[in-house]
């Protein structure tokens, strides 16, 4: 599963000139889907114990990405990178992803525009999961989560708002809050993903490669679309980012 491990603490607020309906709708859909799914453990129709575990396994296999099945040619498998964006494996997985989406998505949506932002989110999320599956084509490990799409949002945010102040809590600095511009914090986050991807195995855990594909795709999109234009200074935006992964 993607993004179900977090080693830091993330907390953030963003100051906007207007609402971000697409970001909030995405957050709402992910939350509703999770609460109604067997993954939340709140829906009594899925039972408890072994019955609940079986329901969760079947749920992830049905709506998540299984690389070994993705290239088999079925239309359902081909759509799985889209459906997997709205599936999360645990409360921590969901809340961490939604926090990052709220922090970085609201300003990115405002800059990109509502419909383009929605298409950007879905396409880059698909490509991130597809890229991971392509690199692990024989794997039967199920991938779920919005991490790839949110990583793309981070990439676009870095290009669009490089001077936005990001308050970081680093475990190795005793969680002291330190403020850095996005152009310092987000590349550091990418370096962590790169290092972790090189050590990642085939078992359950965080699909760091999907984060890298998503981030690169998001940054490239923003660069192609907005190069030559003045980028926005967002000195009043505060986000929190440690060595957590979305």
Long-range contacts (C-beta under 8 A, 24 or more apart in sequence): 1-60, 1-64, 1-88, 1-89, 1-93, 1-142, 1-143, 1-144, 1-145, 1-204, 1-205, 1-206, 1-207, 2-129, 2-143, 2-144, 2-145, 2-147, 2-148, 2-206, 2-207, 2-210, 2-211, 3-93, 3-96, 3-97, 3-145, 3-146, 3-147, 3-206, 3-207, 3-211, 3-245, 3-246, 4-88, 4-89, 4-90, 4-92, 4-93, 4-145, 4-205, 4-206, 5-205, 5-206, 5-245, 6-92, 6-96, 6-244, 6-245, 7-171, 7-242, 7-243, 7-244, 8-169, 8-170, 8-171, 8-241, 8-242, 8-243, 8-244, 9-169, 9-175, 9-240, 9-242, 9-244, 10-96, 10-99, 10-100, 10-103, 10-169, 10-240, 10-241, 10-242, 10-244, 11-99, 11-169, 11-240, 12-99, 12-102, 12-103, 12-167, 12-238, 12-239, 12-240, 12-241, 13-103, 13-238, 13-239, 14-102, 14-103, 14-104, 14-106, 14-107, 14-237, 14-238, 14-239, 15-236, 15-237, 15-238, 16-106, 16-107, 16-110, 17-110, 18-110, 20-105, 20-106, 20-107, 20-109, 20-110, 21-114, 22-109, 22-114, 22-117, 22-118, 22-121, 23-101, 23-102, 23-105, 23-106, 23-109, 23-117, 26-101, 26-105, 26-121, 26-146, 27-98, 27-101, 27-102, 29-86, 30-86, 30-88, 30-94, 30-97, 30-98, 30-146, 31-94, 31-98, 33-86, 33-87, 34-87, 34-88, 34-94, 37-87, 39-87, 39-88, 39-89, 39-90, 40-91, 59-87, 60-87, 60-89, 60-142, 60-144, 61-142, 63-87, 63-144, 64-142, 64-143, 64-144, 65-129, 65-132, 65-133, 65-142, 65-143, 65-144, 66-139, 66-140, 66-141, 66-142, 66-143, 67-132, 67-133, 67-134, 67-136, 67-137, 67-138, 67-139, 67-140, 67-141, 67-143, 68-137, 68-138, 68-139, 68-140, 70-130, 70-133, 70-137, 71-133, 71-137, 80-129, 81-125, 81-126, 81-129, 81-130, 81-133, 82-122, 82-125, 82-126, 84-129, 84-143, 84-144, 84-145, 85-122, 85-125, 85-126, 85-129, 85-145, 85-146, 85-148, 85-149, 86-146, 87-144, 87-145, 88-144, 88-145, 88-146, 89-144, 89-145, 93-145, 96-244, 96-245, 96-246, 97-145, 97-146, 97-147, 97-150, 97-246, 100-150, 100-153, 100-154, 100-244, 100-246, 101-146, 101-150, 101-153, 101-246, 103-239, 103-240, 104-150, 104-153, 104-154, 104-157, 104-239, 105-150, 105-153, 107-157, 107-160, 107-161, 107-164, 107-234, 107-237, 108-153, 108-156, 108-157, 108-160, 111-160, 111-161, 111-232, 112-156, 112-160, 112-225, 120-152, 120-156, 120-218, 120-221, 121-149, 121-152, 121-153, 122-149, 124-148, 124-149, 124-152, 124-214, 124-217, 124-218, 124-221, 125-149, 125-152, 125-214, 127-213, 127-214, 127-217, 128-152, 128-210, 128-211, 128-213, 128-214, 128-217, 129-207, 129-210, 131-209, 131-210, 131-213, 132-207, 132-209, 132-210, 132-213, 135-209, 136-202, 139-202, 141-202, 141-203, 141-204, 143-207, 143-210, 146-246, 147-206, 147-207, 147-210, 147-211, 147-214, 147-245, 147-246, 148-207, 148-210, 148-211, 148-213, 148-214, 149-214, 150-214, 150-246, 151-193, 151-210, 151-211, 151-212, 151-213, 151-214, 151-215, 151-218, 151-246, 152-214, 152-215, 152-217, 152-218, 152-221, 153-218, 154-186, 154-189, 154-214, 154-215, 154-218, 154-246, 155-186, 155-214, 155-215, 155-216, 155-217, 155-218, 155-219, 155-220, 155-221, 155-222, 156-218, 156-219, 156-221, 156-222, 157-182, 157-186, 157-218, 158-182, 158-183, 158-186, 158-187, 158-219, 158-222, 159-219, 159-222, 159-223, 159-226, 159-231, 160-222, 160-226, 160-231, 160-232, 161-231, 161-232, 161-233, 161-234, 161-237, 162-231, 163-233, 163-234, 163-235, 164-234, 164-235, 164-237, 164-239, 165-234, 165-235, 165-236, 165-237, 165-238, 165-239, 166-238, 166-239, 166-240, 166-241, 167-238, 167-239, 167-240, 167-241, 168-240, 168-241, 168-242, 169-240, 169-242, 170-242, 170-243, 171-242, 171-243, 175-242, 177-240, 179-238, 182-239, 185-241, 186-241, 189-241, 189-243, 189-245, 190-215, 192-243, 192-245, 193-245, 196-245, 206-245, 208-245, 211-245, 211-246
